[in-house]
Amino acid sequence: MNWFIIPVVVIVGTVLVIWPFYLERSKPVIGPNERHGADGAFAQLSQGVTHYRWVGPTRGPVAIVVPGLMLPMVSMEAVAKGLGNLGYRVLMYDLYGRGLSDAPTGQQNRAFFLRQLSDLITYHQLEEDITLAGYSMGAGIVTAYASENTHQIKQIILIAPSCIKTRESRFSRFCTKVPLLGNWVHGMFAAARIKRTIPAQAQTKEIEDVSRAQRRELRRRGYLPAILSSRRGMLCEVQEAEHRQLGRQGIRAIVIWAGADPIVPLRAIGLMAEWNRKARHEVVENAGHSLPFTHGDALVKAMRNTMFD
């Protein structure tokens, strides 16, 4: 009996070990067929193809909008349109591993994301007086880039910014901190956890568009590994030095907070105010961490009020 059980256990164990990695490899990569007819255009940059789109007038100051950890650029439509209505030429793009951009392998750390943004700025021959707007992890990317390229940047707009103070679930902390086993746990269970956060019936078109996009993300190869790699890379930063530097350099910082954010707590305002006393703050009451597409109008109003106060 034991001689029968042992090989069965070995086979079952082996299947369990390789299952999440097999599922990931079985997903399709993004190719020309899926990109054909998509809104926007595609740039071949040094790390891969980046999907981008311009919004707003054809002339005017340039603003670049950077999305967050788990979402493509459609999640930032309200922000981009709001800036466009203020006269900005707005450049939106998908981070690597999200949307219709490539999903290159390797650690998604500060250097990785700043290289994509720098490549995109060079590709479009943008030089100075740039406004950068970033949401969640995108705000961390914006802060890092601005601190290293102050000569190019006019102002930054940070929405529910990461890399200051965040609350992570025990699941995310475990997957981030534990090598190998964390990869397996993330590959095995992250998709189901993300699916539970996607509403079955969206209350608005904006939420429905983002929900549809996120369901597509889960079917693409590279998406889940990109999230975990970003947690271990970019999201591990605490950007006190960068915010202090931007304050000293006189780079205008506008920070929009969500009043009911379970991920970026409002007490982070105190840290931010200590690091950069010149930063301007607005709070969108009753908004959660998804405020760019759940409270877009209120966010744009807060952004406009702070930019022109």
Sequence and secondary structure as in RCSB ss.txt:
>XXXX:A:sequence
MNWFIIPVVVIVGTVLVIWPFYLERSKPVIGPNERHGADGAFAQLSQGVTHYRWVGPTRGPVAIVVPGLMLPMVS
MEAVAKGLGNLGYRVLMYDLYGRGLSDAPTGQQNRAFFLRQLSDLITYHQLEEDITLAGYSMGAGIVTAYASENT
HQIKQIILIAPSCIKTRESRFSRFCTKVPLLGNWVHGMFAAARIKRTIPAQAQTKEIEDVSRAQRRELRRRGYLP
AILSSRRGMLCEVQEAEHRQLGRQGIRAIVIWAGADPIVPLRAIGLMAEWNRKARHEVVENAGHSLPFTHGDALV
KAMRNTMFD
>XXXX:A:secstr
 HHHHHHHHHHHHHHHHHHHHHHHHHS    HHHHTT SSEEEEETTEEEEEEEES SSS EEEEE  SS  GGG
GHHHHHHHHHTT EEEEE  TTSTTS    S  SHHHHHHHHHHHHHHTT  SSEEEEEETHHHHHHHHHHHH T
TTEEEEEEES SSS     HHHHHHHHSTTHHHHHHHHHHHHHHHHHS SS SSHHHHHHHHHHHHHHTSTTHHH
HHHHHHHTGGG   HHHHHHHHHHT EEEEEEETT SSS TTHHHHHHHH TT EEEEETT  TTHHHHSHHHHH
HHHHHHHT 
